Amino acid sequence: MLAYLIVRALRRAWAAFELTVEGGLQQLATLCSLEVRVPGQAACQKIPTPREESQQLLAALDIPVPEVQPSRNIRVVPRKKRPDQRKAE
């Protein structure tokens, strides 16, 4: 039910754009962050200026994009094993 409500809200907010919810989410998937490290100081995540299309989609949702966010030094490890790591059944 929550997914339905989210899709419905996105569809309503992006009604002025000629794209589907899936297309809008694919556009927003291009957002990224870069880690900036200065010796002797804390690291931070710099968020480059999003593309114009992404800015418009976020503005339609009233979501501001921060310029930086603190680095938490979190390491992401995939849980899914590669086929060569799986046990033979």
C-alpha positions, 0 to 999 in steps of 0.5 A: 500500500505504501508503494502505491501511495508513493507512486501516486504522489510522484505521478501527481507531482510530475504530471506537468512533465512528459515522463512516467514515474519509472522514467523520473526515478531513472533520471533521479538515479543519476544523482551521486555524491563525491567524498572530499578529504582534506588532510587533518580534517573530517571528510564530507560528501560533496553533492554536485549540482544535479542535471536540470531535469533532476532539479525540476523533478526534485523542485516539483516534490519540494525536496531541496538538495544539500550541498554537502553531507557528513561522511559516516565512513560506512562500508557497503558490502553486498549480501548476495553471493556471486554464483562461484561462491555458492555451494553446489546443491 
